[in-house]
Amino acid sequence: MKLLKARIRDTKLEVEIEGKTQTPNDVINVSSGQSDSDGFLIMGKEFSIYITNTQLDTQFIVDKAIGIAEQAISMAGQQVVVSVSGGSGSPAVGTKQPLDSGAASELEKLKQELEELKLR
C-alpha cells in the first residue's frame, strides 16, 4: 500500500508518480464533491481511494470567519451621535458613543476563539 499526495482539478484526479503527473480513472473518490481539492491517494493492490484533506478547507473557513468578526467589531465600535443639545443661536453639540460596545467585546471574544482554532 502507498500513500501519495494527490489533487482533483477539473473533476480529474492528478497524482505525481516518479516526477510525472498521472490521471488514473479507476480510483474511488470518498470525498463529497467533484470540485478542486487537495488530498491523498491511497493505492492498494485491490483498489485505490482518494481522500480530501479537509484541514485546508477548515483553515480557509476559520480565516473568513475571523475577517467577518473583525468587520463586525469595527462596525459595533463606530461612534454615533446619540443626542444633540444647543441650537437657537448657539452651536449644536452632539454626544457620541460607540454603536454597541457590548457587542464589540463579545465579538472580540469570538475572534480570539477563532484565532485559537487557527493555531491548532
Beta strands, then each sheet from edge to edge (+ up, - down):
strand 1: 2-9
strand 2: 12-17
strand 3: 20-22
strand 4: 27-29
strand 5: 37-43
strand 6: 48-52
strand 7: 79-87
strand 8: 90-98
sheet 1: 3+ 2- 1+ 5- 6+ 4+
sheet 2: 7+ 8-
end
